């Protein structure tokens, strides 16, 4: 009997959003597996249709860029990125260090392999999501010849449509729901017309870890033939799947966030003899908000706001917990030296505030 009870507790813990014994939410890093998949069934054109839901814990840190005084020219995101790459090595205490690294290849994913991506996506298209930036020059110690440093960075355009009720019921309980699309950026600096994929994300605010924010993240890769009604159906059922205690919720689009994103890798080494291993990534974003009115029409885009994000891959959350003071010291120094300020608010909440302050329709 006791064995059966213990087995039941373990089974419930694997499929519940929070471990039963996790008094401290940070314990989810140690007790919850990465990349849990479950099936969600919806009705599509009168027939059952299966969607795969992938779960992970998201650990990220956000900084807003302190814009220069009105009338001045703020630096381009690429200039800020090159400055980050110039600083590169940051000690976290003892011999361990963090390294801000360009991508090692033009054919790698930005995120963890544990998150599901569109199976129809052609890996050869990955190079479209990268750009070569010219860094400083290197002088050969023997020949004294100089060579130009080229850094591979990730670059994409994103469009996220956020869903909520008219009274922002989901936001008020710490839930964010969005449908996000990714677009390569062409040679002329404009996004291409066709996205490379589309996913539904639901994120639940959980806790804080120093300057980091902890959220539960659920992702569904949306088939290309999904209609708006299919997406609305999937959103409502996903909310019930994640928060079954809630009464049925049928959210509608409330805001669109358009974002240009650059990113590089974040590496960690425990000592001076070990090469740095990728443990996450650093993004530089320039985003704008567009309101969605109750009749479904959209308003004008807001002026841009800039943000830097640090996201740690799930398999390295325990490392951050164990080295938290060192990580906090590194990013606090970067914040001060680069003119950033720590923020807890995700883009859609900032976007709403931007629109409400200055850009609401008269």
LOGU-799011 format. One record per residue (C-alpha): residue in one letter; y, z, x; residue number from 1. Coordinates in pm, whole numbers, plus 50000, padded with zeros to 5 digits. Each point is the difference from the previous one (the first is absolute). Layout:
<atoms>
<atom rest="A" py="Y" pz="Z" px="X" nr="NUM"/>
...
</atoms>
This chain:
<atoms>
<atom rest="X" py="50000" pz="50000" px="50000" nr="1"/>
<atom rest="X" py="50242" pz="50093" px="50277" nr="2"/>
<atom rest="X" py="49922" pz="49672" px="50182" nr="3"/>
<atom rest="X" py="50074" pz="49798" px="49686" nr="4"/>
<atom rest="X" py="50330" pz="50180" px="49950" nr="5"/>
<atom rest="X" py="50106" pz="49936" px="50361" nr="6"/>
<atom rest="X" py="49907" pz="49631" px="49966" nr="7"/>
<atom rest="X" py="50209" pz="49973" px="49682" nr="8"/>
<atom rest="X" py="50305" pz="50154" px="50171" nr="9"/>
<atom rest="X" py="49970" pz="49754" px="50290" nr="10"/>
<atom rest="X" py="49961" pz="49706" px="49761" nr="11"/>
<atom rest="X" py="50307" pz="50096" px="49798" nr="12"/>
<atom rest="X" py="50204" pz="50046" px="50317" nr="13"/>
<atom rest="X" py="49925" pz="49648" px="50124" nr="14"/>
<atom rest="X" py="50125" pz="49837" px="49680" nr="15"/>
<atom rest="X" py="50286" pz="50235" px="49908" nr="16"/>
<atom rest="X" py="50357" pz="49938" px="50123" nr="17"/>
<atom rest="X" py="50018" pz="50344" px="50166" nr="18"/>
<atom rest="X" py="49713" pz="50194" px="50163" nr="19"/>
<atom rest="X" py="49913" pz="50309" px="49797" nr="20"/>
<atom rest="X" py="50038" pz="50227" px="50303" nr="21"/>
<atom rest="X" py="50325" pz="49847" px="50136" nr="22"/>
<atom rest="X" py="50260" pz="50275" px="49949" nr="23"/>
<atom rest="X" py="50214" pz="49820" px="50258" nr="24"/>
<atom rest="X" py="50040" pz="49627" px="49912" nr="25"/>
<atom rest="X" py="49987" pz="49918" px="50371" nr="26"/>
<atom rest="X" py="49631" pz="50092" px="49990" nr="27"/>
<atom rest="X" py="49937" pz="49666" px="49829" nr="28"/>
<atom rest="X" py="50023" pz="49846" px="50348" nr="29"/>
<atom rest="X" py="49681" pz="50180" px="50094" nr="30"/>
<atom rest="X" py="49801" pz="50005" px="49676" nr="31"/>
<atom rest="X" py="50075" pz="49668" px="49831" nr="32"/>
<atom rest="X" py="49835" pz="49678" px="50129" nr="33"/>
<atom rest="X" py="50218" pz="49696" px="50072" nr="34"/>
<atom rest="X" py="49988" pz="49686" px="49789" nr="35"/>
<atom rest="X" py="49817" pz="50137" px="49694" nr="36"/>
<atom rest="X" py="49928" pz="49722" px="49751" nr="37"/>
<atom rest="X" py="49941" pz="50034" px="49628" nr="38"/>
<atom rest="X" py="49971" pz="49749" px="49718" nr="39"/>
<atom rest="X" py="50245" pz="49969" px="49712" nr="40"/>
<atom rest="X" py="49920" pz="49791" px="49691" nr="41"/>
<atom rest="X" py="50266" pz="49833" px="49786" nr="42"/>
<atom rest="X" py="49992" pz="49749" px="49715" nr="43"/>
<atom rest="X" py="50103" pz="49649" px="50111" nr="44"/>
<atom rest="X" py="50002" pz="49724" px="49737" nr="45"/>
<atom rest="X" py="49766" pz="50206" px="49784" nr="46"/>
<atom rest="X" py="49744" pz="50063" px="50274" nr="47"/>
<atom rest="X" py="49936" pz="50292" px="50237" nr="48"/>
<atom rest="X" py="50148" pz="49938" px="50346" nr="49"/>
<atom rest="X" py="49932" pz="50214" px="50307" nr="50"/>
<atom rest="X" py="50274" pz="50100" px="50244" nr="51"/>
<atom rest="X" py="49939" pz="50182" px="50328" nr="52"/>
<atom rest="X" py="50223" pz="50301" px="50067" nr="53"/>
<atom rest="X" py="50045" pz="50109" px="50361" nr="54"/>
<atom rest="X" py="50130" pz="50344" px="50091" nr="55"/>
<atom rest="X" py="50152" pz="50149" px="50312" nr="56"/>
<atom rest="X" py="50239" pz="50278" px="50098" nr="57"/>
<atom rest="X" py="50336" pz="49864" px="50116" nr="58"/>
<atom rest="X" py="50187" pz="50187" px="50272" nr="59"/>
<atom rest="X" py="50344" pz="49859" px="50076" nr="60"/>
<atom rest="X" py="50347" pz="50093" px="50118" nr="61"/>
<atom rest="X" py="50322" pz="49827" px="49888" nr="62"/>
<atom rest="X" py="50341" pz="49971" px="50162" nr="63"/>
<atom rest="X" py="50309" pz="49839" px="49852" nr="64"/>
<atom rest="X" py="50230" pz="49813" px="50235" nr="65"/>
<atom rest="X" py="50350" pz="50144" px="50007" nr="66"/>
<atom rest="X" py="50211" pz="49691" px="49942" nr="67"/>
<atom rest="X" py="50311" pz="49955" px="50213" nr="68"/>
<atom rest="X" py="50336" pz="50050" px="49840" nr="69"/>
<atom rest="X" py="50110" pz="49742" px="49748" nr="70"/>
<atom rest="X" py="50129" pz="49681" px="50161" nr="71"/>
<atom rest="X" py="49787" pz="50025" px="50314" nr="72"/>
<atom rest="X" py="49698" pz="49788" px="50087" nr="73"/>
<atom rest="X" py="49669" pz="50192" px="49991" nr="74"/>
<atom rest="X" py="49735" pz="49879" px="50247" nr="75"/>
<atom rest="X" py="49728" pz="49763" px="49881" nr="76"/>
<atom rest="X" py="49659" pz="50152" px="49934" nr="77"/>
<atom rest="X" py="49864" pz="49804" px="50295" nr="78"/>
<atom rest="X" py="50251" pz="50168" px="50233" nr="79"/>
<atom rest="X" py="49891" pz="50343" px="49874" nr="80"/>
<atom rest="X" py="49635" pz="49903" px="50044" nr="81"/>
<atom rest="X" py="50057" pz="49886" px="50358" nr="82"/>
<atom rest="X" py="50178" pz="50328" px="50073" nr="83"/>
<atom rest="X" py="49697" pz="50191" px="49869" nr="84"/>
<atom rest="X" py="49771" pz="49791" px="50221" nr="85"/>
<atom rest="X" py="50228" pz="50062" px="50297" nr="86"/>
<atom rest="X" py="49960" pz="50379" px="49959" nr="87"/>
<atom rest="X" py="49623" pz="49957" px="49962" nr="88"/>
<atom rest="X" py="49841" pz="50315" px="50147" nr="89"/>
<atom rest="X" py="50053" pz="50343" px="49843" nr="90"/>
<atom rest="X" py="49833" pz="50319" px="50120" nr="91"/>
<atom rest="X" py="49846" pz="50221" px="49731" nr="92"/>
<atom rest="X" py="49927" pz="50297" px="50227" nr="93"/>
<atom rest="X" py="49785" pz="50036" px="50310" nr="94"/>
<atom rest="X" py="49862" pz="49662" px="50109" nr="95"/>
<atom rest="X" py="49972" pz="49852" px="49650" nr="96"/>
<atom rest="X" py="50245" pz="49734" px="49884" nr="97"/>
<atom rest="X" py="50096" pz="49757" px="49726" nr="98"/>
<atom rest="X" py="50075" pz="49637" px="50079" nr="99"/>
<atom rest="X" py="50203" pz="49757" px="49790" nr="100"/>
<atom rest="X" py="49801" pz="49679" px="50052" nr="101"/>
<atom rest="X" py="50037" pz="49635" px="49901" nr="102"/>
<atom rest="X" py="49699" pz="49848" px="49827" nr="103"/>
<atom rest="X" py="49718" pz="49906" px="50237" nr="104"/>
<atom rest="X" py="49928" pz="49677" px="49813" nr="105"/>
<atom rest="X" py="50146" pz="49772" px="49735" nr="106"/>
<atom rest="X" py="49672" pz="50025" px="49809" nr="107"/>
<atom rest="X" py="49977" pz="50369" px="49910" nr="108"/>
<atom rest="X" py="50064" pz="50195" px="49682" nr="109"/>
<atom rest="X" py="50287" pz="50244" px="49983" nr="110"/>
<atom rest="X" py="49814" pz="50263" px="49796" nr="111"/>
<atom rest="X" py="49670" pz="50177" px="50032" nr="112"/>
<atom rest="X" py="49680" pz="49801" px="49947" nr="113"/>
<atom rest="X" py="49899" pz="50262" px="49743" nr="114"/>
<atom rest="X" py="50239" pz="49859" px="49740" nr="115"/>
<atom rest="X" py="49874" pz="49704" px="49801" nr="116"/>
<atom rest="X" py="50178" pz="49664" px="50030" nr="117"/>
<atom rest="X" py="49974" pz="49675" px="49811" nr="118"/>
<atom rest="X" py="49657" pz="49853" px="50092" nr="119"/>
<atom rest="X" py="50136" pz="49648" px="49956" nr="120"/>
<atom rest="X" py="50270" pz="50051" px="50264" nr="121"/>
<atom rest="X" py="49956" pz="49769" px="50298" nr="122"/>
<atom rest="X" py="50013" pz="50202" px="50327" nr="123"/>
<atom rest="X" py="50151" pz="49699" px="50178" nr="124"/>
<atom rest="X" py="50315" pz="50060" px="49793" nr="125"/>
<atom rest="X" py="50056" pz="50335" px="50172" nr="126"/>
<atom rest="X" py="50215" pz="49834" px="50266" nr="127"/>
<atom rest="X" py="50250" pz="49909" px="49725" nr="128"/>
<atom rest="X" py="50070" pz="50373" px="49966" nr="129"/>
<atom rest="X" py="50104" pz="50044" px="50363" nr="130"/>
<atom rest="X" py="50298" pz="49911" px="50214" nr="131"/>
<atom rest="X" py="50064" pz="49988" px="50375" nr="132"/>
<atom rest="X" py="50304" pz="50200" px="50111" nr="133"/>
<atom rest="X" py="50154" pz="49960" px="50344" nr="134"/>
<atom rest="X" py="50027" pz="50332" px="50180" nr="135"/>
<atom rest="X" py="50135" pz="50072" px="50345" nr="136"/>
<atom rest="X" py="49895" pz="49823" px="50318" nr="137"/>
<atom rest="X" py="49744" pz="50121" px="50254" nr="138"/>
<atom rest="X" py="50048" pz="49952" px="50373" nr="139"/>
<atom rest="X" py="49691" pz="49937" px="50214" nr="140"/>
<atom rest="X" py="49995" pz="50262" px="50278" nr="141"/>
<atom rest="X" py="49864" pz="49751" px="50256" nr="142"/>
<atom rest="X" py="50143" pz="49659" px="49920" nr="143"/>
<atom rest="X" py="50313" pz="50139" px="49827" nr="144"/>
<atom rest="X" py="49952" pz="49739" px="49730" nr="145"/>
<atom rest="X" py="50110" pz="50097" px="49650" nr="146"/>
<atom rest="X" py="49809" pz="49946" px="49678" nr="147"/>
<atom rest="X" py="50106" pz="50037" px="49639" nr="148"/>
<atom rest="X" py="49825" pz="50273" px="49799" nr="149"/>
<atom rest="X" py="49880" pz="49880" px="49659" nr="150"/>
<atom rest="X" py="49907" pz="50257" px="49736" nr="151"/>
<atom rest="X" py="49778" pz="49917" px="49702" nr="152"/>
<atom rest="X" py="50125" pz="50180" px="49687" nr="153"/>
<atom rest="X" py="49891" pz="49992" px="49638" nr="154"/>
<atom rest="X" py="50243" pz="49839" px="49752" nr="155"/>
<atom rest="X" py="49970" pz="49950" px="49625" nr="156"/>
<atom rest="X" py="50191" pz="49997" px="49674" nr="157"/>
<atom rest="X" py="49884" pz="50232" px="49722" nr="158"/>
<atom rest="X" py="50076" pz="50016" px="49631" nr="159"/>
<atom rest="X" py="49901" pz="50313" px="49811" nr="160"/>
<atom rest="X" py="50030" pz="50038" px="49622" nr="161"/>
<atom rest="X" py="50002" pz="50367" px="49899" nr="162"/>
<atom rest="X" py="49875" pz="50117" px="49662" nr="163"/>
<atom rest="X" py="50094" pz="50308" px="49800" nr="164"/>
<atom rest="X" py="50089" pz="50114" px="49649" nr="165"/>
<atom rest="X" py="50363" pz="49983" px="49876" nr="166"/>
<atom rest="X" py="50037" pz="50374" px="50066" nr="167"/>
<atom rest="X" py="49837" pz="49969" px="50348" nr="168"/>
<atom rest="X" py="49710" pz="50220" px="49904" nr="169"/>
<atom rest="X" py="49787" pz="49890" px="50297" nr="170"/>
<atom rest="X" py="50275" pz="50053" px="50257" nr="171"/>
<atom rest="X" py="50063" pz="50349" px="49864" nr="172"/>
<atom rest="X" py="49639" pz="50102" px="50072" nr="173"/>
<atom rest="X" py="49989" pz="49841" px="50346" nr="174"/>
<atom rest="X" py="49821" pz="49674" px="49916" nr="175"/>
<atom rest="X" py="50115" pz="49656" px="50119" nr="176"/>
<atom rest="X" py="49844" pz="49680" px="49866" nr="177"/>
<atom rest="X" py="50079" pz="49656" px="50138" nr="178"/>
<atom rest="X" py="49868" pz="49647" px="50026" nr="179"/>
<atom rest="X" py="50073" pz="49870" px="50348" nr="180"/>
<atom rest="X" py="49993" pz="49646" px="50143" nr="181"/>
<atom rest="X" py="50018" pz="49892" px="50366" nr="182"/>
<atom rest="X" py="50165" pz="49679" px="50122" nr="183"/>
<atom rest="X" py="50015" pz="49844" px="50348" nr="184"/>
<atom rest="X" py="50351" pz="49926" px="50127" nr="185"/>
<atom rest="X" py="50059" pz="49641" px="50107" nr="186"/>
<atom rest="X" py="50177" pz="49862" px="50306" nr="187"/>
<atom rest="X" py="50334" pz="49997" px="49819" nr="188"/>
<atom rest="X" py="49974" pz="50372" px="49926" nr="189"/>
<atom rest="X" py="49921" pz="49954" px="49631" nr="190"/>
<atom rest="X" py="49685" pz="50123" px="49822" nr="191"/>
<atom rest="X" py="49746" pz="49732" px="49913" nr="192"/>
<atom rest="X" py="49954" pz="49926" px="49630" nr="193"/>
<atom rest="X" py="49639" pz="50112" px="49966" nr="194"/>
<atom rest="X" py="49884" pz="50354" px="50070" nr="195"/>
<atom rest="X" py="49695" pz="50076" px="50212" nr="196"/>
<atom rest="X" py="49875" pz="50266" px="49762" nr="197"/>
<atom rest="X" py="50084" pz="50243" px="49723" nr="198"/>
<atom rest="X" py="49886" pz="50359" px="49948" nr="199"/>
<atom rest="X" py="50052" pz="50282" px="49755" nr="200"/>
<atom rest="X" py="50082" pz="50334" px="50164" nr="201"/>
<atom rest="X" py="50014" pz="50345" px="49846" nr="202"/>
<atom rest="X" py="50125" pz="50284" px="50219" nr="203"/>
<atom rest="X" py="50000" pz="50370" px="49918" nr="204"/>
<atom rest="X" py="50232" pz="50239" px="50181" nr="205"/>
<atom rest="X" py="49797" pz="50279" px="50157" nr="206"/>
<atom rest="X" py="50176" pz="50205" px="50268" nr="207"/>
<atom rest="X" py="50195" pz="50001" px="50326" nr="208"/>
<atom rest="X" py="49882" pz="50039" px="50356" nr="209"/>
<atom rest="X" py="50305" pz="50066" px="50215" nr="210"/>
<atom rest="X" py="50217" pz="49690" px="49958" nr="211"/>
<atom rest="X" py="49703" pz="49803" px="49864" nr="212"/>
<atom rest="X" py="49928" pz="49937" px="49632" nr="213"/>
<atom rest="X" py="49643" pz="50019" px="49869" nr="214"/>
<atom rest="X" py="49898" pz="49784" px="49703" nr="215"/>
<atom rest="X" py="49680" pz="49884" px="49835" nr="216"/>
<atom rest="X" py="49988" pz="49620" px="49994" nr="217"/>
<atom rest="X" py="49789" pz="49785" px="49766" nr="218"/>
<atom rest="X" py="49991" pz="49623" px="50044" nr="219"/>
<atom rest="X" py="49859" pz="49715" px="49793" nr="220"/>
<atom rest="X" py="50009" pz="49643" px="50133" nr="221"/>
<atom rest="X" py="50109" pz="49793" px="49700" nr="222"/>
<atom rest="X" py="49825" pz="49666" px="49934" nr="223"/>
<atom rest="X" py="50231" pz="49700" px="50009" nr="224"/>
<atom rest="X" py="49925" pz="49918" px="49634" nr="225"/>
<atom rest="X" py="50116" pz="50339" px="49869" nr="226"/>
<atom rest="X" py="50262" pz="49972" px="49726" nr="227"/>
<atom rest="X" py="50281" pz="50248" px="49933" nr="228"/>
<atom rest="X" py="49791" pz="50146" px="49715" nr="229"/>
<atom rest="X" py="49702" pz="50042" px="50236" nr="230"/>
<atom rest="X" py="50221" pz="50183" px="50250" nr="231"/>
<atom rest="X" py="50144" pz="50230" px="49732" nr="232"/>
<atom rest="X" py="49648" pz="50078" px="49882" nr="233"/>
<atom rest="X" py="49885" pz="50073" px="50356" nr="234"/>
<atom rest="X" py="50298" pz="50230" px="50061" nr="235"/>
<atom rest="X" py="49937" pz="50209" px="49688" nr="236"/>
<atom rest="X" py="49628" pz="50036" px="50073" nr="237"/>
<atom rest="X" py="50065" pz="50084" px="50368" nr="238"/>
<atom rest="X" py="50240" pz="50278" px="49900" nr="239"/>
<atom rest="X" py="49733" pz="50141" px="49769" nr="240"/>
<atom rest="X" py="49745" pz="49967" px="50279" nr="241"/>
<atom rest="X" py="50217" pz="50198" px="50243" nr="242"/>
<atom rest="X" py="50156" pz="50249" px="49755" nr="243"/>
<atom rest="X" py="49760" pz="50028" px="49704" nr="244"/>
<atom rest="X" py="50184" pz="50306" px="49864" nr="245"/>
<atom rest="X" py="50305" pz="49785" px="49916" nr="246"/>
<atom rest="X" py="50044" pz="49849" px="49656" nr="247"/>
<atom rest="X" py="49987" pz="49615" px="50005" nr="248"/>
<atom rest="X" py="50292" pz="49847" px="50191" nr="249"/>
<atom rest="X" py="50114" pz="49637" px="49965" nr="250"/>
<atom rest="X" py="50269" pz="49949" px="50265" nr="251"/>
<atom rest="X" py="50222" pz="49694" px="50027" nr="252"/>
<atom rest="X" py="50187" pz="49845" px="50296" nr="253"/>
<atom rest="X" py="50311" pz="50206" px="50081" nr="254"/>
<atom rest="X" py="50113" pz="49886" px="50346" nr="255"/>
<atom rest="X" py="49923" pz="49736" px="50263" nr="256"/>
<atom rest="X" py="50023" pz="50074" px="50373" nr="257"/>
<atom rest="X" py="50031" pz="49699" px="50233" nr="258"/>
<atom rest="X" py="49938" pz="50084" px="50363" nr="259"/>
<atom rest="X" py="49998" pz="49826" px="50338" nr="260"/>
<atom rest="X" py="49765" pz="50190" px="50231" nr="261"/>
<atom rest="X" py="49948" pz="49998" px="50375" nr="262"/>
<atom rest="X" py="49732" pz="50218" px="50153" nr="263"/>
<atom rest="X" py="49842" pz="50099" px="50331" nr="264"/>
<atom rest="X" py="49704" pz="50219" px="50093" nr="265"/>
<atom rest="X" py="50001" pz="50370" px="50079" nr="266"/>
<atom rest="X" py="49761" pz="50099" px="50278" nr="267"/>
<atom rest="X" py="49875" pz="50337" px="50124" nr="268"/>
<atom rest="X" py="49847" pz="50110" px="50330" nr="269"/>
<atom rest="X" py="49870" pz="50352" px="50078" nr="270"/>
<atom rest="X" py="50072" pz="49967" px="50375" nr="271"/>
<atom rest="X" py="50149" pz="49772" px="50264" nr="272"/>
<atom rest="X" py="49665" pz="49839" px="50085" nr="273"/>
<atom rest="X" py="49909" pz="49887" px="49646" nr="274"/>
<atom rest="X" py="50148" pz="49686" px="49846" nr="275"/>
<atom rest="X" py="50190" pz="50039" px="49674" nr="276"/>
<atom rest="X" py="49799" pz="49948" px="49683" nr="277"/>
<atom rest="X" py="50163" pz="49883" px="49679" nr="278"/>
<atom rest="X" py="50030" pz="50290" px="49755" nr="279"/>
<atom rest="X" py="50257" pz="49855" px="49760" nr="280"/>
<atom rest="X" py="50300" pz="49773" px="49976" nr="281"/>
<atom rest="X" py="50379" pz="50014" px="49989" nr="282"/>
<atom rest="X" py="50197" pz="49785" px="49756" nr="283"/>
<atom rest="X" py="50365" pz="49902" px="49977" nr="284"/>
<atom rest="X" py="50103" pz="49900" px="49649" nr="285"/>
<atom rest="X" py="50306" pz="49847" px="49839" nr="286"/>
<atom rest="X" py="49962" pz="50033" px="49625" nr="287"/>
<atom rest="X" py="50198" pz="49926" px="49688" nr="288"/>
<atom rest="X" py="49955" pz="50115" px="49642" nr="289"/>
<atom rest="X" py="50015" pz="49794" px="49682" nr="290"/>
<atom rest="X" py="50004" pz="50167" px="49656" nr="291"/>
<atom rest="X" py="49764" pz="49889" px="49724" nr="292"/>
<atom rest="X" py="50155" pz="50039" px="49654" nr="293"/>
<atom rest="X" py="49811" pz="50088" px="49684" nr="294"/>
<atom rest="X" py="49991" pz="49637" px="49886" nr="295"/>
<atom rest="X" py="49821" pz="49910" px="50326" nr="296"/>
<atom rest="X" py="50296" pz="49827" px="50163" nr="297"/>
<atom rest="X" py="50111" pz="50087" px="50352" nr="298"/>
<atom rest="X" py="50342" pz="50095" px="50133" nr="299"/>
<atom rest="X" py="50170" pz="49922" px="50332" nr="300"/>
<atom rest="X" py="49865" pz="50125" px="50331" nr="301"/>
<atom rest="X" py="50164" pz="50304" px="50157" nr="302"/>
<atom rest="X" py="50142" pz="49992" px="50353" nr="303"/>
<atom rest="X" py="49733" pz="50068" px="50265" nr="304"/>
<atom rest="X" py="49884" pz="50332" px="50135" nr="305"/>
<atom rest="X" py="49802" pz="50049" px="50320" nr="306"/>
<atom rest="X" py="49707" pz="50225" px="50060" nr="307"/>
<atom rest="X" py="49749" pz="50080" px="50272" nr="308"/>
<atom rest="X" py="49651" pz="50120" px="49907" nr="309"/>
<atom rest="X" py="49718" pz="50144" px="50208" nr="310"/>
<atom rest="X" py="49655" pz="49984" px="49841" nr="311"/>
<atom rest="X" py="49692" pz="50160" px="50153" nr="312"/>
<atom rest="X" py="49661" pz="49838" px="49938" nr="313"/>
<atom rest="X" py="49768" pz="50232" px="49803" nr="314"/>
<atom rest="X" py="49746" pz="50050" px="50278" nr="315"/>
<atom rest="X" py="50276" pz="50155" px="50218" nr="316"/>
<atom rest="X" py="50146" pz="50250" px="49750" nr="317"/>
<atom rest="X" py="49812" pz="50283" px="50165" nr="318"/>
<atom rest="X" py="50160" pz="49907" px="50333" nr="319"/>
<atom rest="X" py="50348" pz="50033" px="49849" nr="320"/>
<atom rest="X" py="49913" pz="50340" px="49851" nr="321"/>
<atom rest="X" py="49876" pz="50124" px="50338" nr="322"/>
<atom rest="X" py="50300" pz="49858" px="50191" nr="323"/>
<atom rest="X" py="50264" pz="50044" px="49731" nr="324"/>
<atom rest="X" py="50263" pz="50170" px="50218" nr="325"/>
<atom rest="X" py="49982" pz="49719" px="50257" nr="326"/>
<atom rest="X" py="50022" pz="49727" px="49735" nr="327"/>
<atom rest="X" py="50292" pz="50176" px="49831" nr="328"/>
<atom rest="X" py="50184" pz="50023" px="50332" nr="329"/>
<atom rest="X" py="49955" pz="49629" px="50075" nr="330"/>
<atom rest="X" py="50122" pz="49875" px="49664" nr="331"/>
<atom rest="X" py="50287" pz="50249" px="49983" nr="332"/>
<atom rest="X" py="50122" pz="49864" px="50336" nr="333"/>
<atom rest="X" py="49965" pz="49641" px="49877" nr="334"/>
<atom rest="X" py="50191" pz="50092" px="49686" nr="335"/>
<atom rest="X" py="50291" pz="50136" px="50198" nr="336"/>
<atom rest="X" py="50012" pz="49729" px="50266" nr="337"/>
<atom rest="X" py="49969" pz="49706" px="49757" nr="338"/>
<atom rest="X" py="50236" pz="50122" px="49729" nr="339"/>
<atom rest="X" py="49740" pz="50074" px="49732" nr="340"/>
<atom rest="X" py="49975" pz="50289" px="49756" nr="341"/>
<atom rest="X" py="49676" pz="50137" px="49856" nr="342"/>
<atom rest="X" py="49950" pz="49932" px="49628" nr="343"/>
<atom rest="X" py="49726" pz="50093" px="49754" nr="344"/>
<atom rest="X" py="50090" pz="49742" px="49737" nr="345"/>
<atom rest="X" py="49794" pz="49680" px="49971" nr="346"/>
<atom rest="X" py="50177" pz="49668" px="49958" nr="347"/>
<atom rest="X" py="49978" pz="49976" px="49624" nr="348"/>
<atom rest="X" py="50173" pz="50337" px="49948" nr="349"/>
<atom rest="X" py="50269" pz="49905" px="50251" nr="350"/>
<atom rest="X" py="50031" pz="49662" px="49828" nr="351"/>
<atom rest="X" py="50053" pz="50163" px="49661" nr="352"/>
<atom rest="X" py="50272" pz="50221" px="50145" nr="353"/>
<atom rest="X" py="50167" pz="49700" px="50164" nr="354"/>
<atom rest="X" py="50007" pz="49812" px="49670" nr="355"/>
<atom rest="X" py="50114" pz="50298" px="49794" nr="356"/>
<atom rest="X" py="50286" pz="50088" px="50236" nr="357"/>
<atom rest="X" py="50168" pz="49666" px="50044" nr="358"/>
<atom rest="X" py="49815" pz="49708" px="49844" nr="359"/>
<atom rest="X" py="49918" pz="50090" px="49642" nr="360"/>
<atom rest="X" py="50106" pz="49731" px="49751" nr="361"/>
<atom rest="X" py="50344" pz="50068" px="49853" nr="362"/>
</atoms>
